[in-house]
Amino acid sequence: MNRKDAFIIVGAGAFGLSTALRLAQDGYTSVTVVDRCMPPVPDGSSNDISRVIRFDYGDPVYARIAKEAYDQWKTPQYSEAFHQTPCLWVSQEGTLEQPVQPRAAEYSRKTRQVLTEMGQEWHAVSSVEEAKRRFPALSGKLATPGFDGFYNTNAGWADAGLAVQRLASRCVAAGVSFITGPNGHVVELEYGRDGVVDAVRTINGNRITGDRFIIATGAWTGSLIPSWNSMMATGQVVGWLRLTPEEMIRLKDLPIYFNFSTGFFCFPVHEATGYLKVAVHGFGYTSPHPKAVSAPPSSAVSARANFIPADGLQRLLAGLRDILPELAERGFEKVGLCWYNDTPTGDFIFDYHPEHKNLFIATGGSGHAFKFLPVLGKYIVGSVERKLPRELLEKWKFPTQFRERFRDDTFQGDGSRGGPERREMTPQERELYTAAMTASVRRSKI
């Protein structure tokens, strides 16, 4: 590859920024990142106060790479945003009131097996009583009936917004250029002879040319490129609850808590903001789009819209009652949808588009990509240059087998999702979501 090729990277999230930095470090002299917002992009999945950092995986490939990234999170370049804390993983049997993912126990077993094969320690927790002895801040009934669990002290969480902000600064220092606002809000690709991409066009008609184009637009990718049913944007529910100073002290040793069966998870207290953040890693909600299976709105926003569907709110409250019932009745100060770009198996897509030889796709975070931030660029650029082991190139290949058909049940992920089945947001829910987005934009202009 020519080090003087002009790279245009669309998307200033974890995938786009890490790729830009690696390209610049490897001697590529023309690297430009374009996005509708300066990073951290307010409604992108790479932004927020916290993301789980762990290498507990049922897939040995991701476990190995996540361990590589985990070690990097503790180095000076990333440690400012990283907080080491134990992570408690649990699974349970389902009930009529709270259906669960039946594959959860198997995924938990595979994860422990992979950790053992890697020579990494983990600690079994066989009962609710044992979990509470180890983590006394947990006051609820936990994952019952059928509690099973383990914890790992080699885990933690990262301040995602801070980490992305610092990464963007490193990109600038390395010589990466940025185009943002309407001039960087890409709405379509311009194709020339033999399917080669000549340029990207922005919402205000700006035309940005280059030699190689990398699309790293997360949940918005399917609405920008021919995606052939290979990806699906799903909205996952998140809630933030404001704690009192006394509650922050009482919960200061709260671990990361993750229920494989229901998908509910909770972060430790975020001292800088006073928030307790909870979310669901589930099958989520879809939003129809004329160019994609599902895609979120693409308006420039200053914050996530303060809206989630009513059943998603009940799911968050049920999870909170499960671990900290004394807080559940207070409700959340704000809520939001975090948009994943899901692939059928939960694998990333790091590959050239089959019909456009200078168009590379870096997407498919599937709700688990952020933890890899320190090493993502290495693997994406390795894929761009076709220098990775064949095993990885095949694992992250652009899926073409769904081109002529779409089946919702194909998108089952890697087995780590929990809770009810995926569903499409109703027209009324989409209207409420749009209204909440409009309100957030209006507030930002006051």
ChimeraX attribute file (.defattr): number of C-alpha atoms within 10 A of each C-alpha:
attribute: neighborCount
match mode: 1-to-1
recipient: residues
	/A:1	7
	/A:2	8
	/A:3	13
	/A:4	12
	/A:5	14
	/A:6	17
	/A:7	22
	/A:8	26
	/A:9	27
	/A:10	28
	/A:11	30
	/A:12	29
	/A:13	28
	/A:14	32
	/A:15	29
	/A:16	27
	/A:17	29
	/A:18	26
	/A:19	30
	/A:20	33
	/A:21	25
	/A:22	21
	/A:23	24
	/A:24	20
	/A:25	14
	/A:26	12
	/A:27	12
	/A:28	20
	/A:29	18
	/A:30	19
	/A:31	24
	/A:32	22
	/A:33	26
	/A:34	25
	/A:35	26
	/A:36	24
	/A:37	22
	/A:38	19
	/A:39	25
	/A:40	23
	/A:41	24
	/A:42	18
	/A:43	22
	/A:44	23
	/A:45	24
	/A:46	30
	/A:47	25
	/A:48	21
	/A:49	18
	/A:50	22
	/A:51	22
	/A:52	24
	/A:53	28
	/A:54	23
	/A:55	26
	/A:56	26
	/A:57	22
	/A:58	21
	/A:59	16
	/A:60	18
	/A:61	13
	/A:62	17
	/A:63	19
	/A:64	17
	/A:65	16
	/A:66	25
	/A:67	22
	/A:68	15
	/A:69	21
	/A:70	24
	/A:71	12
	/A:72	17
	/A:73	27
	/A:74	15
	/A:75	12
	/A:76	9
	/A:77	14
	/A:78	19
	/A:79	14
	/A:80	15
	/A:81	20
	/A:82	23
	/A:83	17
	/A:84	18
	/A:85	20
	/A:86	20
	/A:87	26
	/A:88	23
	/A:89	22
	/A:90	28
	/A:91	30
	/A:92	22
	/A:93	19
	/A:94	18
	/A:95	10
	/A:96	6
	/A:97	6
	/A:98	13
	/A:99	15
	/A:100	23
	/A:101	23
	/A:102	19
	/A:103	16
	/A:104	24
	/A:105	21
	/A:106	14
	/A:107	21
	/A:108	24
	/A:109	14
	/A:110	17
	/A:111	21
	/A:112	21
	/A:113	17
	/A:114	20
	/A:115	21
	/A:116	12
	/A:117	11
	/A:118	13
	/A:119	9
	/A:120	15
	/A:121	13
	/A:122	16
	/A:123	12
	/A:124	15
	/A:125	19
	/A:126	14
	/A:127	17
	/A:128	21
	/A:129	13
	/A:130	13
	/A:131	21
	/A:132	16
	/A:133	10
	/A:134	13
	/A:135	16
	/A:136	15
	/A:137	16
	/A:138	21
	/A:139	14
	/A:140	16
	/A:141	16
	/A:142	24
	/A:143	25
	/A:144	16
	/A:145	13
	/A:146	13
	/A:147	18
	/A:148	22
	/A:149	24
	/A:150	19
	/A:151	24
	/A:152	20
	/A:153	15
	/A:154	19
	/A:155	22
	/A:156	24
	/A:157	23
	/A:158	23
	/A:159	19
	/A:160	24
	/A:161	21
	/A:162	20
	/A:163	26
	/A:164	26
	/A:165	18
	/A:166	17
	/A:167	24
	/A:168	26
	/A:169	14
	/A:170	17
	/A:171	25
	/A:172	14
	/A:173	12
	/A:174	18
	/A:175	17
	/A:176	22
	/A:177	15
	/A:178	19
	/A:179	17
	/A:180	17
	/A:181	16
	/A:182	17
	/A:183	18
	/A:184	25
	/A:185	25
	/A:186	26
	/A:187	16
	/A:188	15
	/A:189	18
	/A:190	14
	/A:191	13
	/A:192	11
	/A:193	7
	/A:194	9
	/A:195	14
	/A:196	17
	/A:197	20
	/A:198	19
	/A:199	20
	/A:200	23
	/A:201	18
	/A:202	21
	/A:203	15
	/A:204	13
	/A:205	13
	/A:206	15
	/A:207	17
	/A:208	19
	/A:209	16
	/A:210	18
	/A:211	16
	/A:212	20
	/A:213	26
	/A:214	26
	/A:215	23
	/A:216	27
	/A:217	26
	/A:218	30
	/A:219	28
	/A:220	24
	/A:221	24
	/A:222	24
	/A:223	22
	/A:224	16
	/A:225	17
	/A:226	16
	/A:227	21
	/A:228	18
	/A:229	23
	/A:230	23
	/A:231	29
	/A:232	28
	/A:233	29
	/A:234	27
	/A:235	28
	/A:236	21
	/A:237	26
	/A:238	25
	/A:239	25
	/A:240	17
	/A:241	19
	/A:242	20
	/A:243	19
	/A:244	11
	/A:245	10
	/A:246	9
	/A:247	13
	/A:248	19
	/A:249	12
	/A:250	13
	/A:251	18
	/A:252	14
	/A:253	16
	/A:254	20
	/A:255	25
	/A:256	22
	/A:257	21
	/A:258	26
	/A:259	28
	/A:260	31
	/A:261	31
	/A:262	30
	/A:263	24
	/A:264	26
	/A:265	23
	/A:266	24
	/A:267	22
	/A:268	24
	/A:269	24
	/A:270	17
	/A:271	13
	/A:272	7
	/A:273	10
	/A:274	16
	/A:275	21
	/A:276	19
	/A:277	21
	/A:278	24
	/A:279	27
	/A:280	26
	/A:281	26
	/A:282	26
	/A:283	23
	/A:284	25
	/A:285	23
	/A:286	21
	/A:287	21
	/A:288	15
	/A:289	13
	/A:290	8
	/A:291	13
	/A:292	22
	/A:293	20
	/A:294	23
	/A:295	27
	/A:296	20
	/A:297	12
	/A:298	14
	/A:299	13
	/A:300	17
	/A:301	19
	/A:302	17
	/A:303	18
	/A:304	21
	/A:305	24
	/A:306	19
	/A:307	23
	/A:308	25
	/A:309	19
	/A:310	9
	/A:311	10
	/A:312	22
	/A:313	19
	/A:314	11
	/A:315	20
	/A:316	25
	/A:317	23
	/A:318	17
	/A:319	25
	/A:320	23
	/A:321	18
	/A:322	18
	/A:323	20
	/A:324	18
	/A:325	17
	/A:326	11
	/A:327	16
	/A:328	17
	/A:329	10
	/A:330	11
	/A:331	16
	/A:332	20
	/A:333	12
	/A:334	16
	/A:335	24
	/A:336	23
	/A:337	25
	/A:338	27
	/A:339	26
	/A:340	30
	/A:341	25
	/A:342	26
	/A:343	25
	/A:344	22
	/A:345	15
	/A:346	22
	/A:347	20
	/A:348	23
	/A:349	25
	/A:350	28
	/A:351	23
	/A:352	21
	/A:353	21
	/A:354	15
	/A:355	11
	/A:356	16
	/A:357	14
	/A:358	20
	/A:359	24
	/A:360	23
	/A:361	27
	/A:362	30
	/A:363	32
	/A:364	30
	/A:365	23
	/A:366	26
	/A:367	22
	/A:368	19
	/A:369	24
	/A:370	24
	/A:371	26
	/A:372	25
	/A:373	27
	/A:374	22
	/A:375	19
	/A:376	24
	/A:377	21
	/A:378	18
	/A:379	21
	/A:380	28
	/A:381	21
	/A:382	19
	/A:383	23
	/A:384	23
	/A:385	10
	/A:386	14
	/A:387	12
	/A:388	16
	/A:389	10
	/A:390	11
	/A:391	9
	/A:392	15
	/A:393	19
	/A:394	14
	/A:395	16
	/A:396	19
	/A:397	18
	/A:398	24
	/A:399	20
	/A:400	13
	/A:401	11
	/A:402	15
	/A:403	12
	/A:404	8
	/A:405	8
	/A:406	14
	/A:407	9
	/A:408	12
	/A:409	10
	/A:410	12
	/A:411	19
	/A:412	18
	/A:413	18
	/A:414	17
	/A:415	19
	/A:416	24
	/A:417	28
	/A:418	24
	/A:419	24
	/A:420	18
	/A:421	15
	/A:422	17
	/A:423	14
	/A:424	15
	/A:425	18
	/A:426	13
	/A:427	11
	/A:428	10
	/A:429	16
	/A:430	17
	/A:431	12
	/A:432	17
	/A:433	21
	/A:434	15
	/A:435	15
	/A:436	18
	/A:437	22
	/A:438	14
	/A:439	14
	/A:440	17
	/A:441	18
	/A:442	12
	/A:443	11
	/A:444	10
	/A:445	7
	/A:446	5
